Amino acid sequence: MTISVLLVDDEELVRTGLSAILGNSPGITVVGEASDGSEVVTKVLELRPDVVIMDVRMPRVDGIAATRELMARVPRPPRVLVITTFERDDYVYEALREGASGFLLKRSRPAEIVQAVRTVATGDSVLFPSAIRGLVSGRRRRDAGGGPARVRFTEREAEVLRLMGRGMSNAEIAAELFLGVQTVKTHVSSTLAKLGARDRTQAVVFAYEAGFIELR
């Protein structure tokens, strides 16, 4: 299956570079580009990409607002991979909370960019636990509404959530807990449903915010 990608960045040079990297990767095709977040919903409805690579800092509509609008207005929205210059960027944190599946630094190596696109396209997330801890650190932890402190998890769901917070894939969690991958997927799905999280990235952010996963 070919993975279709929409590039959203206000810098033409960045879009050109990403297009060259992804366009030369087997099984990936760039179906369109946008220079501002205000164009995202229209482009997505027109082109139906599997993945949107979204700059978080744009002059008119930033990546946070564009991600929020995309999740609210588009049925079965594409996966969003935000891209930024700075690892500890509050914009990244907000984009993850709005439903982005992960983030990349603009200085990432081409192979890392390609792998990240492949990862999110399969329904997984690009998680950097140390970076998420840094983004969450110092913020007020959530004590109301759908956070982990208010959710009743089974013992196994709690274990799976903590391992997700370490950036482990379903296969790695299965090996750690001596479970089948499909069983892990079931626990992940039930955990996301209880949290009201769109994907595992949101679930991990919520878990760190609530102190369910300790900041170290």
Number of C-alpha atoms within 10 A of each C-alpha: 5 10 18 21 28 26 25 29 26 21 13 13 10 15 21 13 12 19 20 13 17 21 16 13 13 10 12 18 17 20 18 19 21 18 20 23 26 18 14 24 20 12 17 21 14 10 14 20 21 20 23 28 25 31 30 30 21 18 11 11 16 20 31 26 16 23 28 16 16 24 20 13 11 14 9 10 20 23 27 28 28 27 24 19 14 13 18 15 15 13 19 26 22 18 26 25 21 22 24 31 28 27 26 25 14 17 12 12 11 16 11 13 22 19 12 20 26 18 15 21 22 11 12 18 26 21 22 17 19 13 14 22 20 16 21 20 14 10 9 9 17 17 13 10 11 15 23 26 18 14 12 12 17 12 8 14 19 18 15 23 25 19 19 24 25 16 20 18 17 22 14 16 23 18 13 12 13 10 14 13 16 12 12 23 16 11 21 22 16 15 25 19 13 17 21 15 21 17 22 25 27 23 27 29 22 24 23 24 26 21 16 18 21 12 15 7
